[in-house]
Amino acid sequence: MASTTEFSVPQERKLVTELPGPKSRAMHERRRKTVSKGAGTLADIYMDHGAGAILVDVDGNQIIDLGCGIGVTTIGHAHPEVAAAAAAQAGKLTHTLFTVTPYENYLLVAEKLAEITPGDFEKRSILVNSGAEAVENAVKIARKYTGRRVIAALDHAFHGRTNLTMAMTYRPWPERAGMGPMPGDIYSVPISYPFRDPDGMTGEEAAERTIDYINTHIGATELAALFVEPIQGDGGIVIPAPGFFKRLSEFCTENGIVFVADEIQAGIARSGAWYSIEHHGVVPDLVTSAKGIAGGFPLAAVTGRAEIMDAVQPGGIGGTFGGNPVSTAAALAVFDIIERDGLIAEAQRVERAFFARIGDWADRFSIVGEVRGKGAMFGVELVHPGTKKPNPEALKAVIQHAAANGVIVLDAGSWDSVLRFLPSVVISEELIDDAASVIEEKLAELSVSAAAAVELGEPAE
């Protein structure tokens, strides 16, 4: 059963125009005249309002949202309690800047983060605006604490689009192309990617490969921090094999390296735990939070061991809008809703529902290489039949078909070949089934076409 919350919009897909509709098309023409092309759009469908797992566009179409603004509206769109908390705070105080004249909301969020992040040691937090800003501050904190400069991130990672974080992001296109020069002392190191690793490679073996790379290409004593996404989102919902993070965490502890869990996409109840690193039984030194933390309001955080967080001199970290009173009020409401409504368990329900509905796609469709997921995070890796060769053309076709039929899905993967689902944890089984049926139409069509091409001896292009 999904959440018993009553939604202001019926939780069903309903199309009253073609997609994009006439009002969306008109708005898109206005967009062309005023908005940079660099701010690209996955689907040119302009939204008006939403509730739960449904978005309603300006033409009145009801669309199943399997993207949540890339994992932000985990508790559902426009949750009335979050809206009420933000409105009440906006009527009292919108800004003073915590580092000038502080306020309690900031303290309450920091206290809650100390409670829900892994580890029973004393913790500190800093609140900022965005995931990329959280990562940048985590880099600064780790460098200050260790006195070292080098930062390592895993292959296929995504850590942001600022100058520093795009250097930590794996793929060059589109995030980094033409944006150099990049900051120095940033390395990418191997990850455990079970679908693409050698058959039978364990998590521990993959970790030793990573450690060997660090030792031979960087030097453990030079490394300030290792940044990991316990579940890679933009990388393609890559979930490393058991034992991978445990061994890396041990290595970091042995060598004075700060182990950072970047939980910007997978954290805050999305994976079926408060933080996805919990599934690996590992306690990080620092954790970054963002996206789902405030129900759509801009807020992010770095939380970690007190001795690491307190290594920075006063004024060394912070920012004008970080921990804004309205955003923190929204976050406090989100924390309450997650606990009261059992949304961690709801994420686990969503995981079971997705595996039950689409878990056999790799057997049914020749262009599906693997279905993988945890909680309300799923990836469907598309390949050319009979191979593991990435199939970005198929992904583009599936996304376009889904959007045209009222289902928003996301792309992912270093080769743009992973179909990514990040639905709200309150999505119903009925909506999951309906969305899957829409997507299956295109998967079946593409699989038949691919099979025919193979029979004709055409290359897998």
Stockholm file with secondary structure:
# STOCKHOLM 1.0

chainA/1-461         MASTTEFSVPQERKLVTELPGPKSRAMHERRRKTVSKGAGTLADIYMDHGAGAILVDVDGNQIIDLGCGIGVTTIGHAHPEVAAAAAAQAGKLTHTLFTVTPYENYLLVAEKLAEITPGDFEKRSILVNSGAEAVENAVKIARKYTGRRVIAALDHAFHGRTNLTMAMTYRPWPERAGMGPMPGDIYSVPISYPFRDPDGMTGEEAAERTIDYINTHIGATELAALFVEPIQGDGGIVIPAPGFFKRLSEFCTENGIVFVADEIQAGIARSGAWYSIEHHGVVPDLVTSAKGIAGGFPLAAVTGRAEIMDAVQPGGIGGTFGGNPVSTAAALAVFDIIERDGLIAEAQRVERAFFARIGDWADRFSIVGEVRGKGAMFGVELVHPGTKKPNPEALKAVIQHAAANGVIVLDAGSWDSVLRFLPSVVISEELIDDAASVIEEKLAELSVSAAAAVELGEPAE
#=GR chainA/1-461 SS CCCCCCCSSCSSCBCSSCSSCHHHHHHHHHHHHHSCTTSCCSCCCCEEEEEBTEEEETTCCEEEESSHHHHTCTTCBTCHHHHHHHHHHHTTCSCCCTTTSCCHHHHHHHHHHHHHSSCSSCEEEEEESSHHHHHHHHHHHHHHHHSCCEEEEETTCCCCSSHHHHHHSSCCTTTTTTCCCCCSSEEEECCCCTTTSCTTCCHHHHHHHHHHHHHHHTCGGGEEEEEECSSBTTTTSBCCCTTHHHHHHHHHHHTTCEEEEECTTTTTTTTSSSSGGGGGTCCCSEEEECGGGGTTSCCEEEEEEHHHHTTSCTTSSCCSSTTCHHHHHHHHHHHHHHHHTTHHHHHHHHHHHHHHHHTTHHHHCTTEEEEEEETTEEEEEEBCTTSCCBCHHHHHHHHHHHHHTTEECEEETTTTCEEEECCCTTCCHHHHHHHHHHHHHHHHHHHHHHHHHHHTTCCCC
#=GC SS_cons         CCCCCCCSSCSSCBCSSCSSCHHHHHHHHHHHHHSCTTSCCSCCCCEEEEEBTEEEETTCCEEEESSHHHHTCTTCBTCHHHHHHHHHHHTTCSCCCTTTSCCHHHHHHHHHHHHHSSCSSCEEEEEESSHHHHHHHHHHHHHHHHSCCEEEEETTCCCCSSHHHHHHSSCCTTTTTTCCCCCSSEEEECCCCTTTSCTTCCHHHHHHHHHHHHHHHTCGGGEEEEEECSSBTTTTSBCCCTTHHHHHHHHHHHTTCEEEEECTTTTTTTTSSSSGGGGGTCCCSEEEECGGGGTTSCCEEEEEEHHHHTTSCTTSSCCSSTTCHHHHHHHHHHHHHHHHTTHHHHHHHHHHHHHHHHTTHHHHCTTEEEEEEETTEEEEEEBCTTSCCBCHHHHHHHHHHHHHTTEECEEETTTTCEEEECCCTTCCHHHHHHHHHHHHHHHHHHHHHHHHHHHTTCCCC
//
